[in-house]
């Protein structure tokens, strides 16, 4: 069973490293400061934790089994990503975030909303996580443990990303570089939004 749990942890680690909307949001905020990057990461992990709790309680399965509910969150999530992308691209090079104090709740809120409005996270906790529970292990308890492992991996990875990006803040804060960073981040979010909008439940 120990080997199976180690293998499950390895799978979670690989999935954590895959870039997605959460990663793009954290990178964007980390380019402002390490603190805002970590706050965005905490928002992301909070969202994952909420989905994980629902999965352990069996409620996430009800959500993914309900096409109307899934569709509402899917379209809301795509719309939210488009809105953020439009803001970033529209104000590229003219962002008021650079060099000024940013409310902590703003970075945290964006990380949280990006994660909660992504139904693919719910699908992950319902479809992938249960498959990682070793045969014979107590299902709910092991699921809860895997959720915790996933959150720890997520916050460690996104904190490392935030630290790395924040080290280049002197370069990233230059107007031309920030303009391109905003455009690239916006384009990435548009790509994620398009994929989310076209994906079926």
TORPA-4810 file (N, C-alpha, C, O; in nm, 3 decimals):
<nodes>
NODE_1_0.082_-0.121_0.000_0.000_0.000_0.000_0.086_0.126_0.000_0.051_0.228_-0.060_X
NODE_2_0.201_0.118_0.070_0.291_0.233_0.074_0.339_0.271_-0.065_0.344_0.388_-0.101_X
NODE_3_0.373_0.168_-0.144_0.419_0.194_-0.281_0.309_0.259_-0.363_0.336_0.348_-0.444_X
NODE_4_0.184_0.216_-0.342_0.071_0.274_-0.415_0.050_0.420_-0.377_0.019_0.503_-0.463_X
NODE_5_0.066_0.450_-0.249_0.050_0.589_-0.205_0.162_0.677_-0.259_0.139_0.792_-0.295_X
NODE_6_0.285_0.622_-0.264_0.396_0.698_-0.321_0.373_0.723_-0.470_0.403_0.831_-0.521_X
NODE_7_0.320_0.624_-0.539_0.289_0.640_-0.681_0.180_0.745_-0.700_0.187_0.827_-0.792_X
NODE_8_0.080_0.744_-0.612_-0.028_0.844_-0.618_0.028_0.984_-0.596_-0.011_1.079_-0.663_X
NODE_9_0.121_0.995_-0.501_0.184_1.125_-0.475_0.262_1.173_-0.597_0.263_1.291_-0.630_X
NODE_10_0.329_1.078_-0.664_0.402_1.114_-0.786_0.310_1.164_-0.895_0.341_1.260_-0.965_X
NODE_11_0.195_1.099_-0.910_0.097_1.143_-1.009_0.047_1.284_-0.976_0.036_1.369_-1.064_X
NODE_12_0.016_1.307_-0.848_-0.031_1.440_-0.806_0.076_1.546_-0.830_0.045_1.659_-0.869_X
NODE_13_0.202_1.509_-0.807_0.312_1.604_-0.829_0.321_1.642_-0.976_0.338_1.760_-1.010_X
NODE_14_0.310_1.543_-1.064_0.317_1.570_-1.208_0.200_1.658_-1.252_0.217_1.751_-1.331_X
NODE_15_0.082_1.629_-1.201_-0.036_1.709_-1.236_-0.024_1.851_-1.183_-0.071_1.945_-1.247_X
NODE_16_0.038_1.867_-1.068_0.057_2.000_-1.008_0.146_2.087_-1.096_0.127_2.208_-1.105_X
NODE_17_0.245_2.023_-1.160_0.341_2.099_-1.241_0.284_2.144_-1.375_0.340_2.233_-1.439_X
NODE_18_0.173_2.084_-1.418_0.115_2.122_-1.547_0.061_2.265_-1.541_-0.017_2.296_-1.451_X
NODE_19_0.100_2.351_-1.635_0.051_2.490_-1.632_-0.095_2.500_-1.672_-0.143_2.427_-1.759_X
NODE_20_-0.164_2.590_-1.608_-0.305_2.615_-1.638_-0.339_2.758_-1.599_-0.249_2.838_-1.577_X
NODE_21_-0.467_2.792_-1.592_-0.506_2.929_-1.555_-0.451_2.972_-1.419_-0.410_3.086_-1.402_X
NODE_22_-0.451_2.879_-1.323_-0.398_2.912_-1.190_-0.252_2.955_-1.198_-0.211_3.053_-1.136_X
NODE_23_-0.174_2.880_-1.275_-0.032_2.910_-1.291_-0.013_3.049_-1.352_0.070_3.127_-1.307_X
NODE_24_-0.093_3.079_-1.456_-0.081_3.209_-1.524_-0.113_3.323_-1.429_-0.045_3.426_-1.431_X
NODE_25_-0.216_3.306_-1.346_-0.254_3.411_-1.251_-0.144_3.433_-1.147_-0.111_3.547_-1.115_X
NODE_26_-0.088_3.324_-1.096_0.017_3.337_-0.995_0.141_3.404_-1.054_0.201_3.489_-0.989_X
NODE_27_0.179_3.367_-1.175_0.295_3.430_-1.240_0.273_3.579_-1.256_0.362_3.660_-1.231_X
NODE_28_0.153_3.615_-1.299_0.124_3.757_-1.321_0.135_3.836_-1.190_0.194_3.944_-1.187_X
NODE_29_0.080_3.781_-1.082_0.086_3.852_-0.953_0.226_3.849_-0.894_0.268_3.944_-0.829_X
NODE_30_0.299_3.740_-0.916_0.436_3.731_-0.865_0.527_3.831_-0.934_0.629_3.871_-0.878_X
NODE_31_0.491_3.872_-1.055_0.573_3.972_-1.125_0.561_4.109_-1.058_0.644_4.197_-1.082_X
NODE_32_0.460_4.127_-0.973_0.443_4.251_-0.898_0.522_4.243_-0.768_0.595_4.335_-0.732_X
NODE_33_0.505_4.130_-0.696_0.583_4.107_-0.575_0.568_3.961_-0.533_0.473_3.893_-0.572_X
NODE_34_0.664_3.915_-0.455_0.657_3.779_-0.404_0.533_3.761_-0.318_0.467_3.657_-0.323_X
NODE_35_0.501_3.863_-0.239_0.386_3.856_-0.149_0.256_3.838_-0.226_0.174_3.753_-0.190_X
NODE_36_0.236_3.917_-0.330_0.110_3.904_-0.405_0.104_3.772_-0.481_-0.003_3.715_-0.500_X
NODE_37_0.221_3.723_-0.525_0.224_3.592_-0.589_0.181_3.482_-0.493_0.104_3.394_-0.530_X
NODE_38_0.232_3.488_-0.370_0.196_3.388_-0.270_0.049_3.400_-0.233_-0.018_3.299_-0.211_X
NODE_39_-0.002_3.522_-0.225_-0.144_3.541_-0.192_-0.233_3.482_-0.301_-0.336_3.420_-0.272_X
NODE_40_-0.194_3.502_-0.426_-0.270_3.441_-0.537_-0.263_3.290_-0.527_-0.362_3.221_-0.550_X
NODE_41_-0.144_3.238_-0.492_-0.128_3.093_-0.475_-0.216_3.040_-0.362_-0.275_2.933_-0.374_X
NODE_42_-0.225_3.115_-0.253_-0.311_3.076_-0.141_-0.457_3.073_-0.184_-0.534_2.988_-0.139_X
NODE_43_-0.496_3.167_-0.269_-0.632_3.167_-0.322_-0.659_3.042_-0.405_-0.764_2.980_-0.394_X
NODE_44_-0.562_3.006_-0.487_-0.573_2.885_-0.570_-0.588_2.762_-0.482_-0.676_2.678_-0.506_X
NODE_45_-0.503_2.750_-0.381_-0.505_2.634_-0.294_-0.634_2.629_-0.211_-0.686_2.521_-0.183_X
NODE_46_-0.685_2.745_-0.173_-0.812_2.749_-0.102_-0.923_2.692_-0.189_-1.008_2.615_-0.143_X
NODE_47_-0.923_2.731_-0.317_-1.022_2.678_-0.410_-1.011_2.528_-0.424_-1.112_2.457_-0.422_X
NODE_48_-0.888_2.478_-0.439_-0.866_2.333_-0.449_-0.913_2.262_-0.323_-0.971_2.154_-0.330_X
NODE_49_-0.888_2.323_-0.207_-0.929_2.263_-0.081_-1.081_2.251_-0.074_-1.133_2.148_-0.029_X
NODE_50_-1.151_2.354_-0.117_-1.298_2.350_-0.116_-1.350_2.241_-0.207_-1.441_2.166_-0.170_X
NODE_51_-1.292_2.231_-0.330_-1.332_2.123_-0.420_-1.301_1.987_-0.358_-1.379_1.893_-0.371_X
NODE_52_-1.185_1.977_-0.292_-1.147_1.851_-0.229_-1.241_1.810_-0.118_-1.276_1.692_-0.107_X
NODE_53_-1.281_1.906_-0.036_-1.377_1.877_0.072_-1.508_1.827_0.014_-1.568_1.731_0.064_X
NODE_54_-1.554_1.894_-0.092_-1.678_1.850_-0.157_-1.665_1.710_-0.215_-1.759_1.631_-0.210_X
NODE_55_-1.547_1.679_-0.268_-1.525_1.546_-0.326_-1.528_1.439_-0.219_-1.590_1.334_-0.236_X
NODE_56_-1.460_1.465_-0.107_-1.458_1.367_0.003_-1.599_1.346_0.058_-1.635_1.235_0.096_X
NODE_57_-1.678_1.454_0.061_-1.815_1.444_0.111_-1.911_1.384_0.008_-2.026_1.354_0.039_X
NODE_58_-1.862_1.367_-0.116_-1.945_1.310_-0.220_-2.030_1.411_-0.294_-2.107_1.374_-0.382_X
NODE_59_-2.016_1.540_-0.258_-2.100_1.643_-0.321_-2.049_1.683_-0.459_-2.128_1.720_-0.546_X
NODE_60_-1.917_1.677_-0.479_-1.863_1.714_-0.610_-1.911_1.618_-0.718_-1.930_1.657_-0.833_X
NODE_61_-1.931_1.492_-0.680_-1.981_1.395_-0.778_-2.122_1.432_-0.823_-2.156_1.416_-0.940_X
NODE_62_-2.203_1.481_-0.730_-2.337_1.526_-0.766_-2.331_1.643_-0.862_-2.411_1.654_-0.955_X
NODE_63_-2.233_1.732_-0.838_-2.218_1.849_-0.925_-2.180_1.808_-1.067_-2.241_1.855_-1.163_X
NODE_64_-2.079_1.722_-1.080_-2.034_1.683_-1.214_-2.137_1.595_-1.285_-2.137_1.584_-1.408_X
NODE_65_-2.225_1.532_-1.207_-2.330_1.448_-1.267_-2.450_1.530_-1.313_-2.541_1.478_-1.377_X
NODE_66_-2.449_1.659_-1.279_-2.560_1.747_-1.317_-2.516_1.836_-1.433_-2.451_1.938_-1.410_X
NODE_67_-2.551_1.800_-1.557_-2.509_1.880_-1.672_-2.542_2.030_-1.662_-2.456_2.112_-1.696_X
NODE_68_-2.663_2.069_-1.616_-2.691_2.213_-1.606_-2.596_2.286_-1.511_-2.547_2.394_-1.543_X
NODE_69_-2.571_2.226_-1.394_-2.482_2.290_-1.297_-2.341_2.299_-1.353_-2.274_2.402_-1.340_X
NODE_70_-2.297_2.192_-1.415_-2.162_2.189_-1.473_-2.149_2.296_-1.582_-2.049_2.367_-1.589_X
NODE_71_-2.253_2.307_-1.667_-2.250_2.404_-1.776_-2.245_2.547_-1.725_-2.174_2.631_-1.779_X
NODE_72_-2.321_2.574_-1.619_-2.324_2.710_-1.563_-2.184_2.749_-1.514_-2.136_2.858_-1.545_X
NODE_73_-2.120_2.660_-1.439_-1.987_2.690_-1.387_-1.885_2.697_-1.500_-1.796_2.782_-1.500_X
NODE_74_-1.899_2.607_-1.598_-1.806_2.606_-1.712_-1.811_2.738_-1.788_-1.707_2.797_-1.817_X
NODE_75_-1.931_2.783_-1.820_-1.945_2.907_-1.896_-1.908_3.030_-1.812_-1.850_3.126_-1.863_X
NODE_76_-1.942_3.025_-1.683_-1.904_3.135_-1.594_-1.752_3.143_-1.582_-1.695_3.252_-1.583_X
NODE_77_-1.688_3.027_-1.572_-1.542_3.024_-1.563_-1.477_3.077_-1.689_-1.382_3.154_-1.683_X
NODE_78_-1.530_3.035_-1.806_-1.475_3.084_-1.933_-1.494_3.234_-1.945_-1.404_3.307_-1.988_X
NODE_79_-1.613_3.281_-1.905_-1.639_3.425_-1.911_-1.548_3.504_-1.820_-1.502_3.613_-1.855_X
NODE_80_-1.521_3.449_-1.701_-1.433_3.517_-1.607_-1.291_3.528_-1.662_-1.227_3.632_-1.649_X
NODE_81_-1.243_3.420_-1.723_-1.108_3.423_-1.782_-1.100_3.522_-1.897_-1.000_3.591_-1.913_X
NODE_82_-1.206_3.529_-1.979_-1.210_3.626_-2.089_-1.207_3.767_-2.034_-1.136_3.854_-2.085_X
NODE_83_-1.284_3.791_-1.929_-1.288_3.925_-1.867_-1.150_3.964_-1.815_-1.105_4.077_-1.838_X
NODE_84_-1.082_3.873_-1.746_-0.949_3.904_-1.695_-0.850_3.925_-1.810_-0.767_4.015_-1.805_X
NODE_85_-0.861_3.843_-1.913_-0.771_3.857_-2.028_-0.791_3.992_-2.096_-0.694_4.059_-2.132_X
NODE_86_-0.918_4.032_-2.112_-0.947_4.160_-2.176_-0.890_4.276_-2.096_-0.838_4.373_-2.152_X
NODE_87_-0.900_4.268_-1.965_-0.845_4.374_-1.879_-0.693_4.383_-1.893_-0.637_4.492_-1.905_X
NODE_88_-0.627_4.267_-1.892_-0.482_4.265_-1.902_-0.434_4.318_-2.037_-0.343_4.400_-2.043_X
NODE_89_-0.496_4.270_-2.144_-0.454_4.311_-2.279_-0.489_4.457_-2.303_-0.412_4.531_-2.365_X
NODE_90_-0.606_4.498_-2.255_-0.651_4.636_-2.278_-0.567_4.741_-2.209_-0.549_4.851_-2.259_X
NODE_91_-0.515_4.704_-2.091_-0.435_4.803_-2.018_-0.287_4.768_-2.017_-0.212_4.818_-1.933_X
NODE_92_-0.244_4.682_-2.108_-0.104_4.641_-2.116_-0.013_4.763_-2.122_-0.028_4.850_-2.208_X
NODE_93_0.081_4.767_-2.031_0.175_4.879_-2.028_0.123_4.998_-1.952_0.197_5.095_-1.931_X
NODE_94_-0.003_4.994_-1.910_-0.060_5.107_-1.836_-0.119_5.061_-1.704_-0.201_5.130_-1.645_X
NODE_95_-0.076_4.941_-1.658_-0.130_4.886_-1.534_-0.091_4.970_-1.415_0.023_5.014_-1.401_X
NODE_96_-0.188_4.992_-1.329_-0.162_5.067_-1.206_-0.104_4.978_-1.097_-0.073_5.026_-0.988_X
NODE_97_-0.087_4.849_-1.127_-0.038_4.757_-1.025_0.111_4.772_-1.001_0.159_4.754_-0.889_X
NODE_98_0.184_4.806_-1.105_0.329_4.809_-1.093_0.375_4.923_-1.005_0.339_5.039_-1.026_X
NODE_99_0.457_4.888_-0.905_0.520_4.990_-0.824_0.429_5.052_-0.719_0.471_5.149_-0.655_X
NODE_100_0.308_5.003_-0.699_0.221_5.058_-0.598_0.170_4.944_-0.511_0.180_4.826_-0.547_X
NODE_101_0.116_4.982_-0.394_0.061_4.881_-0.305_-0.066_4.822_-0.365_-0.154_4.895_-0.412_X
NODE_102_-0.075_4.692_-0.362_-0.191_4.622_-0.415_-0.265_4.558_-0.298_-0.202_4.489_-0.217_X
NODE_103_-0.396_4.578_-0.287_-0.470_4.515_-0.177_-0.450_4.365_-0.177_-0.462_4.299_-0.281_X
NODE_104_-0.419_4.311_-0.060_-0.391_4.168_-0.050_-0.509_4.085_-0.098_-0.491_3.982_-0.163_X
NODE_105_-0.628_4.130_-0.065_-0.747_4.051_-0.100_-0.766_4.039_-0.251_-0.830_3.945_-0.297_X
NODE_106_-0.711_4.131_-0.328_-0.730_4.126_-0.473_-0.656_4.009_-0.536_-0.712_3.936_-0.618_X
NODE_107_-0.529_3.990_-0.497_-0.452_3.877_-0.549_-0.513_3.746_-0.502_-0.528_3.652_-0.581_X
NODE_108_-0.548_3.739_-0.374_-0.608_3.618_-0.319_-0.741_3.588_-0.389_-0.768_3.473_-0.424_X
NODE_109_-0.822_3.691_-0.408_-0.955_3.673_-0.468_-0.946_3.621_-0.611_-1.024_3.536_-0.652_X
NODE_110_-0.850_3.673_-0.687_-0.837_3.626_-0.825_-0.791_3.481_-0.831_-0.840_3.403_-0.914_X
NODE_111_-0.699_3.443_-0.743_-0.656_3.304_-0.738_-0.771_3.212_-0.701_-0.788_3.106_-0.759_X
NODE_112_-0.849_3.254_-0.603_-0.963_3.174_-0.557_-1.069_3.161_-0.666_-1.117_3.051_-0.694_X
NODE_113_-1.106_3.274_-0.726_-1.213_3.272_-0.827_-1.171_3.190_-0.949_-1.253_3.116_-1.005_X
NODE_114_-1.046_3.204_-0.992_-0.998_3.129_-1.109_-1.011_2.979_-1.086_-1.044_2.904_-1.178_X
NODE_115_-0.984_2.937_-0.963_-0.991_2.794_-0.932_-1.135_2.747_-0.914_-1.174_2.643_-0.968_X
NODE_116_-1.215_2.821_-0.838_-1.352_2.779_-0.811_-1.437_2.775_-0.936_-1.529_2.694_-0.946_X
NODE_117_-1.408_2.862_-1.033_-1.489_2.868_-1.155_-1.436_2.776_-1.265_-1.473_2.790_-1.381_X
NODE_118_-1.349_2.683_-1.227_-1.297_2.585_-1.322_-1.355_2.448_-1.289_-1.305_2.380_-1.199_X
NODE_119_-1.460_2.405_-1.359_-1.523_2.277_-1.326_-1.432_2.158_-1.350_-1.458_2.049_-1.301_X
NODE_120_-1.324_2.179_-1.427_-1.230_2.069_-1.451_-1.160_2.029_-1.321_-1.115_1.915_-1.307_X
NODE_121_-1.150_2.123_-1.226_-1.092_2.088_-1.097_-1.184_1.992_-1.024_-1.139_1.894_-0.964_X
NODE_122_-1.315_2.019_-1.030_-1.412_1.928_-0.968_-1.405_1.792_-1.035_-1.410_1.689_-0.968_X
NODE_123_-1.394_1.791_-1.168_-1.385_1.665_-1.242_-1.259_1.588_-1.201_-1.261_1.465_-1.193_X
NODE_124_-1.151_1.660_-1.176_-1.027_1.596_-1.131_-1.047_1.526_-0.997_-1.007_1.411_-0.980_X
NODE_125_-1.110_1.595_-0.902_-1.130_1.538_-0.770_-1.231_1.423_-0.771_-1.225_1.335_-0.685_X
NODE_126_-1.322_1.424_-0.866_-1.422_1.318_-0.875_-1.370_1.200_-0.958_-1.394_1.084_-0.923_X
NODE_127_-1.298_1.230_-1.068_-1.258_1.124_-1.160_-1.120_1.068_-1.137_-1.099_0.947_-1.148_X
NODE_128_-1.023_1.155_-1.106_-0.884_1.111_-1.096_-0.847_1.070_-0.953_-0.788_0.964_-0.931_X
NODE_129_-0.881_1.155_-0.857_-0.837_1.130_-0.720_-0.886_0.996_-0.664_-0.806_0.924_-0.603_X
NODE_130_-1.013_0.959_-0.683_-1.056_0.829_-0.630_-0.979_0.711_-0.691_-0.958_0.609_-0.625_X
NODE_131_-0.936_0.727_-0.817_-0.862_0.620_-0.882_-0.724_0.601_-0.821_-0.661_0.498_-0.841_X
NODE_132_-0.676_0.701_-0.747_-0.544_0.692_-0.685_-0.549_0.627_-0.547_-0.445_0.600_-0.488_X
NODE_133_-0.669_0.602_-0.496_-0.682_0.538_-0.365_-0.648_0.389_-0.379_-0.712_0.319_-0.456_X
NODE_134_-0.548_0.341_-0.306_-0.509_0.199_-0.317_-0.622_0.106_-0.276_-0.704_0.140_-0.190_X
NODE_135_-0.627_-0.010_-0.337_-0.728_-0.110_-0.302_-0.713_-0.151_-0.156_-0.602_-0.176_-0.109_X
NODE_136_-0.823_-0.156_-0.085_-0.821_-0.197_0.054_-0.801_-0.082_0.152_-0.819_-0.101_0.272_X
NODE_137_-0.766_0.036_0.103_-0.746_0.151_0.191_-0.881_0.214_0.225_-0.973_0.210_0.143_X
NODE_138_-0.895_0.271_0.345_-1.021_0.339_0.379_-1.043_0.456_0.283_-0.963_0.549_0.278_X
NODE_139_-1.151_0.450_0.208_-1.168_0.541_0.095_-1.171_0.689_0.137_-1.089_0.767_0.090_X
NODE_140_-1.262_0.727_0.225_-1.278_0.868_0.261_-1.152_0.923_0.327_-1.107_1.033_0.295_X
NODE_141_-1.094_0.845_0.418_-0.974_0.890_0.489_-0.856_0.906_0.393_-0.782_1.003_0.402_X
NODE_142_-0.840_0.810_0.303_-0.730_0.818_0.206_-0.752_0.933_0.108_-0.658_1.004_0.072_X
NODE_143_-0.876_0.951_0.066_-0.909_1.065_-0.022_-0.872_1.196_0.046_-0.812_1.284_-0.016_X
NODE_144_-0.909_1.210_0.174_-0.877_1.333_0.248_-0.726_1.352_0.255_-0.677_1.464_0.241_X
NODE_145_-0.654_1.243_0.277_-0.508_1.252_0.282_-0.449_1.295_0.149_-0.356_1.376_0.145_X
NODE_146_-0.503_1.243_0.038_-0.455_1.281_-0.095_-0.487_1.427_-0.126_-0.408_1.496_-0.190_X
NODE_147_-0.602_1.473_-0.079_-0.637_1.614_-0.097_-0.534_1.702_-0.026_-0.489_1.802_-0.081_X
NODE_148_-0.498_1.664_0.096_-0.399_1.741_0.172_-0.263_1.739_0.100_-0.197_1.842_0.089_X
NODE_149_-0.225_1.622_0.052_-0.097_1.610_-0.022_-0.099_1.703_-0.144_-0.001_1.772_-0.172_X
NODE_150_-0.210_1.702_-0.215_-0.222_1.786_-0.335_-0.210_1.934_-0.301_-0.147_2.010_-0.373_X
NODE_151_-0.272_1.974_-0.189_-0.264_2.115_-0.149_-0.122_2.154_-0.109_-0.075_2.263_-0.142_X
NODE_152_-0.054_2.064_-0.037_0.084_2.092_0.004_0.174_2.104_-0.119_0.255_2.196_-0.129_X
NODE_153_0.159_2.011_-0.214_0.237_2.017_-0.337_0.208_2.146_-0.413_0.298_2.210_-0.466_X
NODE_154_0.080_2.183_-0.416_0.040_2.304_-0.490_0.100_2.429_-0.431_0.155_2.512_-0.504_X
NODE_155_0.090_2.445_-0.298_0.141_2.569_-0.238_0.293_2.575_-0.245_0.350_2.683_-0.262_X
NODE_156_0.360_2.459_-0.231_0.507_2.458_-0.242_0.549_2.497_-0.383_0.636_2.582_-0.401_X
NODE_157_0.487_2.436_-0.484_0.523_2.464_-0.623_0.495_2.609_-0.660_0.580_2.675_-0.719_X
NODE_158_0.377_2.658_-0.625_0.342_2.796_-0.662_0.423_2.898_-0.584_0.447_3.009_-0.632_X
NODE_159_0.465_2.862_-0.463_0.553_2.952_-0.387_0.691_2.959_-0.453_0.750_3.066_-0.462_X
NODE_160_0.741_2.844_-0.498_0.869_2.841_-0.570_0.859_2.926_-0.698_0.950_3.003_-0.730_X
NODE_161_0.748_2.910_-0.770_0.726_2.989_-0.892_0.723_3.137_-0.858_0.784_3.219_-0.927_X
NODE_162_0.652_3.173_-0.751_0.642_3.313_-0.710_0.779_3.370_-0.675_0.811_3.483_-0.712_X
NODE_163_0.859_3.291_-0.604_0.992_3.337_-0.568_1.078_3.358_-0.691_1.147_3.459_-0.703_X
NODE_164_1.074_3.262_-0.783_1.154_3.275_-0.905_1.114_3.395_-0.988_1.199_3.470_-1.036_X
NODE_165_0.983_3.413_-1.006_0.935_3.526_-1.087_0.967_3.658_-1.017_1.007_3.754_-1.083_X
NODE_166_0.948_3.663_-0.885_0.971_3.789_-0.813_1.118_3.831_-0.816_1.149_3.949_-0.806_X
NODE_167_1.209_3.734_-0.831_1.351_3.767_-0.840_1.379_3.848_-0.967_1.475_3.926_-0.972_X
NODE_168_1.296_3.830_-1.068_1.315_3.906_-1.191_1.230_4.031_-1.198_1.207_4.086_-1.305_X
NODE_169_1.181_4.075_-1.081_1.090_4.189_-1.076_1.151_4.316_-1.133_1.081_4.397_-1.195_X
NODE_170_1.282_4.335_-1.114_1.346_4.457_-1.165_1.331_4.466_-1.316_1.312_4.575_-1.370_X
NODE_171_1.340_4.351_-1.383_1.321_4.349_-1.529_1.174_4.353_-1.565_1.133_4.425_-1.655_X
NODE_172_1.094_4.274_-1.492_0.951_4.263_-1.524_0.873_4.391_-1.499_0.765_4.411_-1.555_X
NODE_173_0.929_4.480_-1.413_0.858_4.604_-1.383_0.880_4.712_-1.489_0.816_4.817_-1.485_X
NODE_174_0.970_4.688_-1.584_0.991_4.785_-1.691_0.865_4.793_-1.776_0.805_4.690_-1.806_X
NODE_175_0.824_4.912_-1.815_0.697_4.929_-1.888_0.682_4.840_-2.010_0.576_4.779_-2.029_X
NODE_176_0.786_4.832_-2.092_0.776_4.750_-2.214_0.760_4.603_-2.179_0.679_4.532_-2.238_X
NODE_177_0.841_4.556_-2.082_0.835_4.416_-2.042_0.700_4.384_-1.979_0.640_4.281_-2.008_X
NODE_178_0.652_4.475_-1.891_0.523_4.452_-1.826_0.410_4.450_-1.929_0.316_4.372_-1.917_X
NODE_179_0.419_4.536_-2.029_0.316_4.537_-2.133_0.309_4.402_-2.203_0.201_4.349_-2.227_X
NODE_180_0.427_4.348_-2.236_0.429_4.219_-2.303_0.386_4.106_-2.210_0.320_4.012_-2.253_X
NODE_181_0.423_4.116_-2.083_0.381_4.015_-1.986_0.229_4.013_-1.973_0.167_3.907_-1.969_X
NODE_182_0.169_4.133_-1.967_0.024_4.141_-1.958_-0.042_4.083_-2.083_-0.143_4.013_-2.074_X
NODE_183_0.017_4.112_-2.200_-0.040_4.060_-2.325_-0.028_3.907_-2.332_-0.122_3.838_-2.370_X
NODE_184_0.089_3.857_-2.294_0.110_3.712_-2.299_0.019_3.641_-2.198_-0.042_3.538_-2.230_X
NODE_185_0.009_3.697_-2.076_-0.079_3.638_-1.976_-0.224_3.643_-2.024_-0.298_3.546_-2.008_X
NODE_186_-0.263_3.756_-2.081_-0.399_3.769_-2.134_-0.427_3.669_-2.244_-0.534_3.609_-2.248_X
NODE_187_-0.330_3.652_-2.334_-0.346_3.555_-2.443_-0.357_3.413_-2.389_-0.437_3.333_-2.438_X
NODE_188_-0.277_3.382_-2.286_-0.284_3.249_-2.226_-0.421_3.225_-2.162_-0.479_3.117_-2.176_X
NODE_189_-0.472_3.327_-2.093_-0.604_3.314_-2.030_-0.713_3.298_-2.136_-0.809_3.224_-2.115_X
NODE_190_-0.699_3.368_-2.248_-0.796_3.351_-2.357_-0.792_3.208_-2.410_-0.896_3.149_-2.440_X
NODE_191_-0.672_3.153_-2.422_-0.659_3.015_-2.467_-0.726_2.917_-2.371_-0.795_2.824_-2.413_X
NODE_192_-0.703_2.938_-2.241_-0.766_2.852_-2.140_-0.918_2.870_-2.142_-0.992_2.773_-2.126_X
NODE_193_-0.963_2.994_-2.162_-1.107_3.021_-2.168_-1.171_2.950_-2.288_-1.278_2.891_-2.276_X
NODE_194_-1.103_2.955_-2.403_-1.156_2.889_-2.521_-1.164_2.738_-2.502_-1.263_2.676_-2.541_X
NODE_195_-1.061_2.681_-2.441_-1.062_2.536_-2.417_-1.173_2.500_-2.321_-1.243_2.401_-2.340_X
NODE_196_-1.190_2.581_-2.216_-1.294_2.554_-2.117_-1.433_2.567_-2.180_-1.522_2.487_-2.152_X
NODE_197_-1.450_2.670_-2.265_-1.581_2.693_-2.328_-1.618_2.581_-2.424_-1.736_2.549_-2.440_X
NODE_198_-1.518_2.522_-2.489_-1.545_2.420_-2.590_-1.552_2.280_-2.532_-1.604_2.188_-2.595_X
NODE_199_-1.498_2.263_-2.410_-1.500_2.130_-2.349_-1.641_2.094_-2.303_-1.714_2.178_-2.250_X
NODE_200_-1.677_1.971_-2.326_-1.807_1.923_-2.278_-1.791_1.862_-2.141_-1.681_1.825_-2.099_X
NODE_201_-1.901_1.852_-2.071_-1.897_1.794_-1.936_-1.859_1.646_-1.945_-1.850_1.579_-1.842_X
</nodes>
